[in-house]
């Protein structure tokens, strides 16, 4: 299993289809503009590859707020056939390594209460906060 960063210039049509397929696991009506998401310097796409096929993806988004440099872990997904093998853990570890390298002050991840990956986030050191998080979906 190879865990690496992929740049938008490296994306093949097959890569795009594989990433969109993974994203559709999270939301069946997912409209993903892969290149637009990845061409921004503050977005880092971390992938897991097995036999030249993308089987996992994590997006690390860097935000420079007034008070801190914040990293958002977004869209953690692993192909169903490759789950329970530590792939998500390894991709999150890589995101943490990159965040430290970029001197990001804080990493955040947002999940549902019933998300099975919550134990993964605790395992790598995330702390569950008991605060109010409000969302306004514009699409």
GICOR-V252986 format. One record per pair of residues at least 12 apart in sequence whose C-alpha atoms are under 10 Angstrom apart, sorted by sequence separation. I is the first residue (numbers start at 1). J is the second residue. D is the distance in Angstrom with one decimal. If there is no record, write none. Layout:
i->(I I)
j->(J J)
d->(D D)
//
This chain:
i->(20 45 46 47 59 60 61 76 95 109 19 20 45 46 59 60 61 76 78 20 44 45 46 59 60 77 19 44 45 58 59 60 76 16 43 44 45 58 59 60 76 16 17 43 44 57 58 59 109 16 42 43 44 57 58 59 108 109 110 15 16 42 43 56 57 58 73 107 108 109 41 42 43 56 57 58 108 38 40 41 42 56 57 37 40 42 55 56 57 73 11 38 55 56 72 73 110 11 37 54 55 56 71 54 55 71 8 9 55 56 8 11 55 56 71 72 7 8 19 43 55 71 89 92 96 8 9 42 43 44 45 47 70 71 88 92 8 9 45 46 47 48 57 58 69 7 8 47 48 56 57 71 89 93 6 7 8 22 50 55 56 59 60 71 88 89 92 7 21 22 23 58 59 69 70 71 76 88 7 19 21 22 23 57 58 60 61 69 70 71 72 73 74 75 86 89 90 18 19 22 56 57 60 69 70 71 72 73 74 75 76 89 7 8 18 19 58 59 60 68 69 70 71 72 73 74 75 7 8 15 17 18 19 58 62 68 69 70 71 72 73 74 6 7 15 16 18 19 49 60 61 67 68 69 70 71 72 5 6 7 14 15 18 19 48 60 5 6 14 47 48 62 64 77 4 5 6 47 63 64 76 4 5 6 48 62 3 4 5 47 48 3 4 47 62 2 3 4 46 62 2 3 45 46 61 1 2 3 47 60 61 1 2 46 60 1 2 26 46 60 1 2 26 45 1 3 6 26 44 2 5 23 25 46 3 4 5 22 23 24 25 1 3 5 22 23 25 44 22 23 25 44 22 23 22 19 21 22 19 18 3 2 3 1 5 3 4 2 3 1 2 5 3 4 5 3 4 5)
j->(32 57 58 59 71 72 73 88 107 121 32 33 58 59 72 73 74 89 91 34 58 59 60 73 74 91 34 59 60 73 74 75 91 32 59 60 61 74 75 76 92 33 34 60 61 74 75 76 126 34 60 61 62 75 76 77 126 127 128 34 35 61 62 75 76 77 92 126 127 128 61 62 63 76 77 78 128 59 61 62 63 77 78 59 62 64 77 78 79 95 34 61 78 79 95 96 133 35 61 78 79 80 95 79 80 96 34 35 81 82 35 38 82 83 98 99 35 36 47 71 83 99 117 120 124 37 38 71 72 73 74 76 99 100 117 121 38 39 75 76 77 78 87 88 99 38 39 78 79 87 88 102 120 124 38 39 40 54 82 87 88 91 92 103 120 121 124 40 54 55 56 91 92 102 103 104 109 121 41 53 55 56 57 91 92 94 95 103 104 105 106 107 108 109 120 123 124 53 54 57 91 92 95 104 105 106 107 108 109 110 111 124 43 44 54 55 94 95 96 104 105 106 107 108 109 110 111 44 45 52 54 55 56 95 99 105 106 107 108 109 110 111 44 45 53 54 56 57 87 98 99 105 106 107 108 109 110 44 45 46 53 54 57 58 87 99 45 46 54 87 88 102 104 117 45 46 47 88 104 105 117 46 47 48 90 104 46 47 48 90 91 47 48 91 106 47 48 49 91 107 48 49 91 92 107 48 49 50 94 107 108 49 50 94 108 50 51 75 95 109 51 52 76 95 52 54 57 77 95 54 57 75 77 98 56 57 58 75 76 77 78 55 57 59 76 77 79 98 77 78 80 99 78 79 79 77 79 80 79 79 87 87 88 87 91 90 91 90 91 90 91 94 93 94 95 94 95 98)
d->(6.3 7.0 5.1 8.7 9.9 5.6 6.5 7.0 9.4 8.2 8.8 8.7 5.9 6.2 8.0 4.9 7.3 9.9 9.8 7.7 8.3 4.6 7.7 6.0 6.2 9.8 7.9 5.7 6.4 7.0 5.0 8.8 8.5 9.3 6.8 5.0 8.7 6.3 6.1 9.6 8.3 9.1 9.4 5.7 6.4 9.4 5.6 7.1 8.3 6.7 8.1 4.5 8.3 7.3 4.6 9.7 8.0 9.9 9.8 9.7 8.4 5.8 6.2 10.0 5.9 6.7 8.1 8.2 9.5 9.6 9.2 4.9 9.2 7.7 5.6 8.9 10.0 8.7 9.3 8.7 7.3 5.6 6.6 9.1 9.9 9.3 8.4 4.1 9.1 7.7 9.1 9.7 5.7 6.1 9.6 9.2 9.3 8.2 9.5 9.0 5.1 9.5 9.1 8.5 8.6 9.1 7.9 8.4 8.6 8.4 5.7 9.7 7.0 9.2 9.9 9.7 9.1 8.4 9.0 9.4 9.3 6.9 9.6 9.1 9.1 8.6 9.0 9.2 9.4 9.8 9.7 9.9 8.9 9.9 8.8 8.4 5.4 8.1 9.9 9.6 9.7 8.3 9.4 8.1 9.7 6.7 5.6 9.4 9.8 7.2 8.1 9.8 6.8 7.4 8.7 7.5 9.0 8.8 9.4 8.8 7.2 9.5 9.2 9.9 8.1 8.4 7.9 9.8 9.9 7.7 9.7 6.6 9.5 9.3 9.4 6.3 9.5 9.7 9.6 10.0 9.8 7.3 8.6 7.5 7.4 9.9 9.7 7.7 5.8 7.8 8.5 7.0 8.8 9.3 9.4 8.6 9.8 7.6 7.1 7.6 8.1 9.7 6.4 5.0 5.9 6.1 5.7 6.1 6.7 9.4 9.9 7.5 9.6 9.5 6.1 8.4 9.5 8.2 9.1 7.8 5.3 5.0 4.6 4.9 5.1 7.7 9.6 7.7 8.7 9.5 9.6 7.7 8.0 7.9 8.4 6.1 6.8 5.9 6.2 5.9 7.8 9.3 7.7 7.1 7.8 9.5 9.2 7.1 9.6 8.8 9.6 9.6 7.5 9.0 7.5 8.7 8.4 6.9 5.8 9.1 8.8 6.9 9.7 10.0 7.0 8.3 5.7 6.3 9.2 9.5 8.5 9.2 9.0 9.8 8.5 4.4 6.9 9.6 8.9 9.9 9.0 5.6 6.2 9.9 8.6 7.8 7.0 5.6 8.9 9.9 7.1 5.7 6.6 7.1 9.9 8.1 4.5 8.1 6.5 9.1 5.6 6.5 9.9 8.7 9.5 6.7 5.1 9.3 9.8 9.2 9.8 5.8 6.7 7.6 9.8 5.2 9.2 7.9 7.3 9.8 8.1 9.2 9.0 9.0 9.6 9.7 10.0 7.5 8.4 9.5 9.6 7.4 7.7 10.0 8.9 9.7 9.5 9.4 8.8 9.7 8.9 9.4 9.3 9.7 9.4 7.1 8.3 8.9 6.4 9.3 8.8 10.0 6.9 9.7 6.4 9.4 8.9 9.1 9.9 9.6 8.3 9.4 9.9 8.2 9.6 7.2 8.2 9.6 6.4 9.8 9.7 8.8 9.9 8.0 9.3 7.7 9.9 9.7)
//
